[in-house]
Amino acid sequence: MGTRVSYPAEIKIKAIEMRLAGIPVKEVLSQLNIRSYTQLKRWMRWYKNGEMYRF
């Protein structure tokens, strides 16, 4: 098991905006230094469900 990483809300929102703009997942992960694609998928699900309070 790896080290727990906490991302600021600004990074999460930026990642979502980049994905909605059509930027490939690998590019988003590398530019923002996000370790996991699963984490990005979770943020996208929260955004689409209107659960912004989770950020």
C-alpha positions as CSV (number, residue, x, y, z in Angstrom):
1,M,0.0,0.0,0.0
2,G,1.3,3.4,-0.9
3,T,1.5,6.7,0.8
4,R,-1.8,8.6,1.1
5,V,-1.9,11.7,-1.0
6,S,-4.3,14.6,-0.5
7,Y,-4.9,16.9,-3.5
8,P,-6.1,20.5,-3.1
9,A,-9.6,21.4,-4.5
10,E,-7.9,23.6,-7.1
11,I,-6.1,20.6,-8.6
12,K,-9.3,18.5,-8.6
13,I,-11.2,21.2,-10.4
14,K,-8.4,21.9,-12.9
15,A,-8.2,18.2,-13.7
16,I,-12.0,18.0,-14.4
17,E,-11.8,21.1,-16.6
18,M,-8.9,19.6,-18.5
19,R,-10.8,16.4,-19.1
20,L,-14.0,18.2,-20.2
21,A,-11.8,20.2,-22.7
22,G,-10.9,16.8,-24.2
23,I,-7.3,16.5,-23.0
24,P,-6.2,12.9,-22.7
25,V,-6.2,11.3,-19.3
26,K,-2.5,10.5,-19.3
27,E,-1.6,14.1,-20.1
28,V,-3.9,15.4,-17.3
29,L,-2.3,12.9,-14.8
30,S,1.3,13.9,-15.8
31,Q,0.7,17.6,-15.9
32,L,-0.9,17.8,-12.5
33,N,1.2,15.0,-10.9
34,I,-1.9,12.9,-10.1
35,R,-0.9,9.3,-9.3
36,S,-4.0,7.4,-10.1
37,Y,-6.5,7.4,-12.9
38,T,-9.1,5.9,-10.5
39,Q,-8.8,9.0,-8.4
40,L,-9.6,11.2,-11.5
41,K,-12.6,9.0,-12.3
42,R,-13.9,9.5,-8.8
43,W,-13.6,13.3,-9.0
44,M,-15.4,13.2,-12.4
45,R,-18.2,11.1,-10.9
46,W,-18.6,13.5,-8.0
47,Y,-18.7,16.5,-10.4
48,K,-21.3,14.9,-12.7
49,N,-23.5,14.0,-9.7
50,G,-23.3,17.6,-8.3
51,E,-21.3,16.5,-5.2
52,M,-18.8,19.4,-5.3
53,Y,-18.9,19.6,-1.5
54,R,-16.6,16.5,-1.5
55,F,-13.8,18.5,-3.0
